[in-house]
Amino acid sequence: MQIARIIGTTVATMKDPRLQGAKLLLCQPTDITGRQNLGQPFAAVDVVDAGEGDLILVCHGSAARQTASTKDAPVDSVVMAVLDSLELDGQTVFRKE
């Protein structure tokens, strides 16, 4: 799993039939606090109705194909949770506004 922030959306009118109706989001990997960007942005299938600016948990690889919506679909990344807060060493480092 990876922490990331939603930075945008994509539109794909032509895609694999198993992805029809799927929302595709652009995700920016972040540090544990969600404040510092790390690495390159990537696209992920959204199964939890995340939105731009949300801090999320993303699953990659074969695990991304284990949700009810992505089962056996050609998916490498899936947004599987929208974070409400993050606690690190007893301190809250992120809280959704």
N, C-alpha and C positions, 0 to 999 in steps of 0.2 A: 504494500500500500504506500501511497505517496500523498503528501499534502500539496495542494495547488489552489490557485485562485482562478475563477472564471473570468476571462478577459474579452470574450466575444462569442459569437455564434457563427455557424456556417450554414449555407444552403446548398444542397446537392439534389438537383432534380432527377439526375440519373444515378442510381445506386443499386446495389445488390437487392433483390426482392425481399430478402430476410431483414433488411434495414428500413423497409417502407414504414413511414410514420415515426421513425426514430429521430430524436433531437440530437444534433451534433454540436458540441461546444468546444471552444478553444480554451485550453487550460495552460496556465503558467505555473510551473513548479515553484514552490517557495520554501523558505526555511521553516522550522518548527513553529515560529511565531506568526507566520503568514506575512511578515513585513518585507523580507528581502527575496527578490526573484533569484531563482537558481535554474540554470539550464535553458533549453529551448522550449518554446510553446509546442503543444501537441493537441490533436483533436481527440475527443472521447465521446462515446455515446452516453447520453444522460438518461438514467432510469429513475431518478428521484426528484425531477422537476427543479433542478438548480437554476440559478439565474446569474446574470453578470454581476461581478463583485463578490459573490459567495466564496467562502473558503470551504474547500471540499476534500474528501478522501477519494482517491482514484486507485483502481486496481488495474494491473497490466497483465498481459500475456494470457495464458490459458485460463487463469482465474477470472478474467474479464468475460469469459463465455459461460459463466456459471449462474448468471441471474436468469430469472424467468423470461425477461425480455430479450436477452442476448444468447440464449441457449443455441449452440451450434451455428451461430452467425459469425461472419468474418470480422470479428471485433478484436482489437488489441488493447483498448483502454475503455474503461467504463467508470462514470461518476456514480459512486455507490453510497455516498453520504454527504449531507451538508452539515458542516460543523457549527454548533451553537457556542462552544467554548473549548479552550485548550488549557490544561493545567500542566505545568512542568515544575518538578521539584517543589510542589506545594504552593506554587504561585500561578495565578491565572495570567497567561500570556496573550490570550485572545478571548474576546467575548463579542458575539454577534450583536450589533447595534439594533 
